[in-house]
Each structure stands twice: as C-alpha cells, then as structure tokens.
Amino acid sequence: MHVTSEPAILYLGTPVVLISTTNADGTYNLAPMSSAFWLGWRCMLGLASASKTTENMKRTGECVLNLPSADMVAAVDRLARTTGSNPVPEGKTRRGYRFEPEKFGIAGLTPVESETVWPPRVEQCHVQLEAVVEAVHDLAKDDPVLKGRTNVFEVRIQRVHVEESILVAGEPNRIDPDKWRPLIMSFQKFYGLGTQLHASTLAQIPEAMYRSPDVDRAREGLAYPRRKCA
C-alpha cells in the first residue's frame, strides 16, 4: 500500500564520486559527493555553491572524477564532514563540518598525476575520469529561498583511466559490470552492488552503438598539454 510521504532528501541510490580539484594556492582538494549522473562522455554534477570544489571548478574549469569501489568505503568516510573552505561555510558549520587542508592525507589516498588536467587522480580508485567544465547552471533559479544554493555542472570527459582487472577480457574499451563494484550512497548510507538479477534486453544492443562524438573529440584534444591552472 502506497502512502503520501515527504522525505527530506531523495538520495535514492547513486555512485559515490571523489572529485579532485586544484586550490588557488596550487594545493589539491578532494571531496566526496553522490549527486552525479552520466550521459555518454558528459556528466552532470550537483554541488553546493559555497563548497571549495565548486569554487575551484569555476575558477579552473577542470576536475577529476574518481570512482571508489565498495572496498574503499572507510577511506571515503574519513572525508565525511570535512571541507577545504576556510572559514567553514555557515551551512556546513551547522552540520558539524571542519576545515581540512590535507584531504588525501586524512583519507589515506594517493594522488597521481593526471594527463590532461592539473588536479591529480586517486591511485586507489579503479575508474578515474579527467574532465573539463562545459557549463554551469543555477538550480532553482525561480525560488527566492533556494536560489543560489546549488550549482549544476556539465563536465565533458576527456581521458578515462580504468584498472585493467575490471575490463572485459580481450576488450580494452569495455568495463565488465560483474567485476566492477562501485560504492553507492543511498539516503546517507553506503552500499555496494549485488549480483546480476536478470538479463537485460538492452544488453543485446552493442555498447559501441552508444559511442559519443566526445570520445573522438577527447582523443584529438590530447595532443595539447595539460591546461594551466588559473
């Protein structure tokens, strides 16, 4: 039986992303989030407008989306309620956040150099996506209370790094979902994926038919050096 409900949040289950960005002083920030979804080689990211990640992405126009696997949950949780912003924004202060300049260090994660952007990748993450910002949108512009609180970023992926162990055998351009176990956030709790439940009719469509022109654009653009941080 269905009833009318008013949950405070609607985080029904999405992958956790560790976003690495470059601070104004040349150091790096690393922030966990889960308001993300992908369309081809584009990704939409929902971020608080007052966050350090938002500030850095607007200033530099780039980031790395590092996707942790389920076995990295402890490292990700060590970043919970930390922020690279000093002073801590009022909204985060109320939620118990603290300023932390050494995000990689407290999480026990290793930064490794990216190839097309300045923010580093997270070595322990099986999937690392170097990205550039294509557009920034304000969420709820028509609401005087919510206006200005959240930004939605459209980023374009321009280099994908994948741990070889999660690829389909003999196919370097296909990730095997039976080998890849991403960390999932659902209503502020961490989960992993279970085994496949049922064969999908969509799986009868070759993955190559979904290939985006952004893939070729990314390959062509790799001839230039990493973008300089503003």
N, C-alpha and C positions, 0 to 999 in steps of 0.2 A: 504494500500500500504506500503510495506516494503522499507526502505532506509538503506543504509550503515551508521553505527553510530560508534563512538569511545568514549563511556563513560569512564571517568577517573577511575571509580570503577564499580564493578559488584556485589554489595551487593543487590541481587535480593529479599531477604527476608529470614532471618534465626532467630532462637530463640536467645534472649539475655541470656548470662551466666555471673554470678558473680563468678569469680574464687578467692577462698581464699587460701593463701599460707603463709608459715612461713618465716619471715625475719631472717637474720643471727644473729640478737641480741635477737631472741625469740619473738619479736612482730609479728603482723599479717598484711598482705596486702590483700586488696580486690579490684579486678579490673573487670570492665565490658568489655565484648567482645561479638562478634557475629559470628566469623569465626569458627563455630563448626558444626560437624555432627556426628551422632551415627550409629554404626553397631553392633547390638547385645548389649553386655555389654562392648564394646570398643567405644572410642570417639576420633575423630581427632580434634585437636585444632591448629589454625594458629595464631602465636603470633610474635610480633616484637622481634628480637633477643636482642635488647637493653632494653627491658622492665624489671621491677622488678619482675613481675610474671615469666617470662622466667628464669631469674637468680635464683629465689627461687626453681622453679620446677627442674631445672638441678641439683641444689645442694642437695635438699632433696628427690627428686623422688616421690613427692606426692602433692595432692591438693584436694580441694572440689569444685565440680561444682554445684553451687546453681542457680536454675532456677526461676527467678522472674515472677510473674503473672502480667497481664496488669495493675492492680491497684497499682503496685509498681513503676510506671514509674517515679514519682517525685524523689523517693529515688535513683533510678538508675541514673537519670540525674544529681543529685548532685555530682556524682563521675566523670562526664564527664570532660575531660581535667585536670585530676589530675593524679599524678604519685607517686609511692613510691620510685622512684630513686632520689638521691641527690648526685651530681648535676643532674638537668633535662637533659636528652639526647638532643643533638642538634636538631634532627628532631622534637622532641616534643616541644622544645622551640619555634621553628618557627611556630608551630600550636597553641601556646598560653597555653600550659600546665604549671601547677605549682606543686611544691613538696608538698605532703600532707601525713604526717605520720599517721594520725588518720582517716583512711578510714571508719571504721564502725561508728565512731562518727559523721562525717560530713554528712553521708548518713542517720543517724538516724536508723541504723540497729543494731540488737543484735547478738553478737557471742555466740554460744552454742557449748559445747564440742563435738568433733567427737568421734567415737568408734574405728576406725582402723587407723586413721592418726592424725597428730598433728594439722594441720590447722583447725580452727573452721568452723562450719556450720552457715548459716544465718537463724536465727529462723523464720523470716517472709516469707521465700521462701517455697512454697508448695512442691517443689521437691529438695532434697539435695543428691548429689552423691559423696561419698567418693571414691577417685581414686588414683592409683599409676601409675607412668610413666613406660611404657614398651619400648618405643623407641623414639628417637628424630631425625628428618630428616631436612636437609637444603633445603630450597626452591630455585629453580632457580640456581642450582649449576653451570650450563653451561653458565650463563650470567655474564660477568665481572662487570656489573653495579649493578645488583640485588643480586648477590651472597653475602650471609652473613647477609642480612637484615631481613630475616624471618625464623623462625623455625616452623616445623610442629611436634606436639607432638601426639603420640599414647598413650592414657591412658586406663587402664583397671579399670572398676568399681568394687569395692569390698564391698560396702554397699549402699543400696538405702533407703532413708527416704522419705516417702510420707505423706502429710496431708490427714487424713482419709476422709475428706469431698470430695475429688476428686476421690475416688476409686469407682469402680462398686459395687453396693450394694451386700453384701454377698460374694464378691470375693476380698480378700485382695491382690492378685497379679496382679490386672488389674486396670489401670487408665482409668477413663471414660472421653473421649475427649469432651463430652458435658458439663462436669463440670470443665475441666481444660482450662484456658485461658492464655497461655504463652505470655510474652511480645516479640514482633517481631521487628527486625530492618530491614528496607528496605531503601537503599540509604540515610543513616544517619538520617532517621526519624523513630519515634516509632509508632507501630501499634499493634492492638490486633486481635484475630481471630473472625470471624463472625460465624453464624450458619452453620450447615452442609448443603452443597449444593445438594448432591446426594449420594445415597447408593453406596458403593464400592464393586465390585466383590471380591476384595482382602479380604474384611471383612468376607467372607464366610470361610476363612481359619482360624482355631483356632489359637489364639495367641501362645498357648503352643507349636505349631509345629516350632516356631522360636526360642525356648529356646536354649541359647548358653551354651556350657560346662563351660564357665566362671562363670555362676551362681553357679554351684556346686563347682567350684574351690574357689569362694569367700566364700561360706558357710564353706568349710573345713578350709580355712585360718583364720577364725575368732577366732580360739582358741588362737592365739598368741596376745600379747598386741600391742598397737599402736606402729608404727615404731618410732624410736628415730630420732629426727631432727639432721642432720649432723652439 
